[in-house]
Amino acid sequence: MFSNASNFVQGVDKTFFIILGISFFFLILITFLMIFFVIKYNRKKNKAAVQIKDNILLEITWITIPVILVCMMFYYGYAAYLPMRTAPKDAMQVTALARMWKWTFEYNGKKQSDNLVVPINKPVKLNLVSQDVIHGLFIPDFRIKEDVVPGKDNYAWFVPQELGEYEIFCSAYCGIDHSYMASKVIVLTQPEFDKWLASVKENVTETNNEGLTILQKNGCLGCHSTDGSKIIGPTFKGFYGSSVEVIEDDNHKKIIADSTYIKIHIIDPDKYIVVGYQKGLMKSYKDILKDEDIRKITKYLETIKNK
């Protein structure tokens, strides 16, 4: 029995079972024939093998049947795929932000949520944006899987048809904590969704901060958190102005993480390696970020000094 979690389930499942059925049929048929021929044409029971003249009818048959089957599988696959790339013009727009290792869903350009909350029976278009590396939006119950590639516009859309919660995963390996990059789709009734959206506070301060925007666009938040959690690089929370133990030319020393240190680390990231972190993981942004960009980043880091 088909599920009705989204409008794409039946088309995708139908295609899957058709291909599975054909594959299973030929698996059984070929295995049976192999065993049958091994027994029937055993060397002990038969004379020496002789050359058999070609059979045009047989050759046409075993070419025609596979071609028909492949065309049939392509037809059902394309028929299920085509609607996935044709989003309705009135679909609700949501931006799905992917970064190591977290999903964030942005509504109306200002309101953000860690879960994708949507109203039932309303088309939803997800504009897919990666802030660092390649990710993959995968919602198994909705039969949706799309690549999220830095600098490339892509989208996915669906109509949720059943109330409840559904898992979201990242389908592209994106680093050491890839398996933790999970979220949920929460399907609500329209009144419940309107009430929820009204309760979400606008993320005005961080969304409009130029320094944060620069960090996001350059994938910095994939390695440096803003909430104190430890990932590939030191957290930005409370980092600015703190005393940091670093390694310079194999010598341990303490240094103040001020504007000078921030600029040096962006231009020459391997000059000072914070103790406990690896060398060579961060590239130089010397030819990517201008001095003004670095000043804006530093200003942002000052705002989360004691956040």
C-alpha positions in Angstrom: 0.0 0.0 0.0 1.4 3.4 -1.0 2.0 6.1 1.5 0.6 9.6 0.9 3.1 11.7 2.8 3.7 13.8 -0.3 2.4 14.2 -3.8 5.5 12.4 -5.3 5.3 9.2 -3.3 3.1 7.1 -5.6 4.9 8.1 -8.8 8.3 7.3 -7.4 7.2 4.1 -5.7 5.5 2.9 -8.8 8.7 3.3 -10.8 10.7 1.6 -8.1 8.5 -1.5 -8.0 8.4 -1.7 -11.8 12.2 -1.7 -12.0 12.4 -4.0 -9.0 9.9 -6.5 -10.6 11.8 -6.6 -13.9 15.1 -7.1 -12.2 13.7 -9.8 -9.9 12.1 -11.6 -12.9 15.4 -11.7 -14.8 17.4 -12.7 -11.7 15.2 -15.8 -11.3 15.0 -16.6 -15.0 18.8 -16.3 -15.6 19.7 -18.2 -12.4 17.2 -21.0 -13.4 18.6 -21.2 -16.9 22.2 -21.3 -15.7 21.5 -24.2 -13.4 19.4 -25.9 -16.1 22.1 -25.7 -18.7 24.8 -26.8 -16.3 22.8 -30.0 -15.6 21.5 -30.7 -19.2 24.7 -29.9 -21.1 27.1 -31.5 -18.6 30.3 -32.8 -20.4 29.8 -36.3 -19.1 26.3 -36.6 -20.7 27.0 -35.0 -24.1 29.4 -35.1 -27.0 32.1 -32.5 -27.6 30.8 -29.0 -28.3 30.3 -27.9 -31.9 29.9 -24.5 -33.5 26.3 -23.5 -33.7 25.2 -21.3 -36.7 23.8 -17.9 -35.8 20.1 -17.4 -35.4 18.8 -14.0 -36.7 15.4 -14.4 -35.1 16.9 -15.1 -31.7 19.3 -12.2 -31.9 16.6 -9.8 -32.9 14.5 -11.1 -30.0 17.1 -10.7 -27.3 17.9 -7.2 -28.6 14.3 -6.0 -28.9 13.0 -7.2 -25.6 15.7 -5.4 -23.5 15.3 -2.2 -25.5 11.5 -2.3 -24.9 12.1 -2.9 -21.2 14.7 -0.1 -20.9 12.4 2.4 -22.7 9.5 1.4 -20.4 11.7 2.0 -17.3 12.8 5.3 -18.7 9.2 6.4 -19.4 8.0 5.7 -15.9 11.1 7.2 -14.4 10.8 10.4 -16.4 7.1 10.6 -15.8 7.8 10.5 -12.0 10.8 12.9 -12.3 9.3 15.7 -14.5 6.7 16.9 -12.0 9.5 17.3 -9.4 11.1 20.0 -11.6 7.9 21.9 -12.2 7.0 23.9 -9.0 3.7 25.8 -8.9 4.0 29.6 -9.1 2.0 30.0 -6.0 4.2 27.7 -3.9 5.3 28.9 -0.5 8.9 30.0 -0.7 11.4 28.7 2.0 15.2 28.9 1.8 17.0 25.8 3.0 20.4 26.8 4.3 22.9 23.9 4.5 26.2 24.1 6.3 28.5 21.7 8.3 26.6 20.3 10.0 23.2 21.8 10.3 20.0 22.7 8.4 18.4 26.1 8.8 15.1 27.0 7.1 14.4 30.7 6.5 10.9 32.1 6.0 10.2 35.6 4.5 13.9 36.3 4.6 14.0 37.0 8.3 12.4 34.2 10.4 14.5 31.0 10.8 13.9 27.6 12.2 16.0 24.4 12.7 13.0 22.3 11.5 11.1 22.7 8.3 7.5 23.5 9.4 4.9 23.5 6.6 1.1 23.6 6.3 -0.7 20.5 5.0 -1.9 20.4 1.4 0.0 23.5 0.3 2.8 23.4 -2.2 6.2 24.3 -0.7 9.3 25.3 -2.7 12.7 25.0 -1.0 15.4 27.2 -2.5 18.6 25.2 -1.7 21.7 27.2 -0.6 25.0 25.7 0.6 27.2 28.0 2.8 30.2 25.8 2.6 30.5 22.4 0.9 28.3 20.1 -1.2 25.3 18.7 0.8 22.2 16.8 -0.2 18.6 17.4 0.9 17.0 14.0 1.5 13.5 13.5 2.8 12.9 9.8 2.4 9.2 9.8 3.3 8.5 12.5 0.6 10.8 10.7 -1.9 12.8 13.9 -2.4 16.6 14.0 -2.8 18.4 17.1 -4.3 22.0 18.3 -4.3 22.8 21.5 -2.4 25.9 22.9 -4.2 27.8 26.1 -3.3 27.2 28.8 -5.9 24.6 26.8 -7.8 20.9 27.5 -7.8 18.7 24.5 -7.1 15.4 23.8 -5.6 13.0 21.1 -4.5 9.2 21.3 -4.0 6.4 19.1 -2.7 2.9 19.1 -1.3 2.7 17.6 2.2 -0.4 15.4 2.4 -0.3 13.9 5.9 0.1 15.5 9.3 3.1 14.4 11.3 6.9 14.6 11.5 9.3 13.3 8.9 13.1 13.0 8.9 15.5 15.1 6.9 19.0 13.9 6.2 22.1 15.0 4.3 22.8 12.6 1.5 26.3 13.8 0.6 29.2 13.1 2.8 30.2 16.6 4.1 32.7 16.0 6.9 33.3 14.3 10.2 29.9 15.1 11.7 27.9 14.3 8.5 25.8 11.7 10.2 24.6 14.3 12.7 23.2 16.7 10.0 19.6 15.8 10.5 16.4 17.8 10.9 12.6 17.2 10.6 9.7 18.2 8.4 6.8 19.1 10.7 3.4 19.2 8.9 0.7 21.2 10.6 -2.8 22.4 9.7 -3.0 25.9 8.2 -4.2 27.6 11.4 -1.5 25.8 13.5 1.2 26.8 10.9 0.0 30.5 10.9 0.2 30.5 14.7 3.7 28.9 14.7 5.1 31.3 12.1 3.7 34.3 14.0 5.5 33.1 17.1 8.9 32.9 15.4 11.0 35.9 16.1 12.8 37.7 13.3 16.5 37.1 13.2 17.2 40.7 12.3 20.5 41.2 14.2 22.4 38.3 12.8 20.8 38.2 9.3 21.6 41.8 8.6 25.1 41.8 10.1 27.6 42.3 7.3 30.4 40.4 9.0 28.2 37.4 9.6 27.1 37.5 6.0 30.7 37.4 4.8 31.5 34.5 7.1 28.4 32.6 5.8 29.2 33.2 2.1 32.8 32.0 2.6 31.8 28.8 4.5 33.6 29.9 7.7 30.7 28.7 9.9 31.2 25.2 8.7 34.4 25.0 10.8 33.8 27.7 13.4 30.6 27.7 15.5 29.0 30.8 17.1 27.4 29.0 20.0 30.5 27.6 21.8 30.5 24.1 20.3 33.8 22.7 19.1 34.1 21.5 15.5 37.0 21.7 13.1 38.2 25.1 14.2 37.8 27.2 17.4 34.4 28.6 18.2 33.9 32.3 17.5 31.9 32.7 20.7 34.0 34.6 23.2 37.1 34.2 21.0 37.7 37.8 20.2 39.9 39.5 22.9 40.6 36.2 24.7 44.1 34.9 25.5 44.8 31.9 23.2 47.6 29.4 23.4 49.1 28.9 20.0 51.9 27.1 18.3 54.3 29.2 16.1 57.3 27.4 14.5 56.9 24.5 17.0 57.0 26.9 20.0 54.1 27.3 22.4 53.1 30.9 23.2 50.1 32.9 24.3 48.6 35.6 22.2 45.6 37.9 22.4 43.0 37.3 19.7 42.6 40.9 18.7 42.0 42.5 15.3 45.7 42.0 14.3 45.5 38.3 15.1 42.2 37.9 13.2 43.7 39.5 10.1 46.9 37.4 10.3 44.9 34.2 10.7 42.7 35.0 7.7 45.7 35.8 5.5 48.1 33.2 6.8 46.1 30.6 8.8 49.1 28.3 9.5 51.2 31.0 11.2 49.5 30.6 14.6 47.8 27.2 15.2 45.6 27.1 18.3 46.6 24.3 20.6 44.2 21.3 20.1 43.5 22.0 16.4 45.2 20.7 13.3 47.5 22.6 10.9 46.7 22.9 7.2 42.9 22.6 7.3 42.2 26.3 6.5 43.0 27.9 3.3 44.3 31.5 2.9 41.7 34.1 2.1 44.3 36.7 1.1 43.0 37.0 -2.4 39.4 36.5 -1.5 38.7 38.9 1.4 39.5 42.6 1.2 40.6 44.6 4.2 37.1 46.1 4.5 35.7 42.5 4.7 38.1 41.6 7.4 37.2 44.7 9.4 33.5 43.8 9.2 34.3 40.2 10.3 36.2 41.6 13.3 33.4 43.9 14.2 31.0 41.0 14.2 33.3 38.9 16.3 33.4 41.7 18.8 29.6 41.6 19.1 29.6 37.9 20.2 32.6 38.4 22.5 30.4 37.9 25.6 27.3 36.5 23.8 
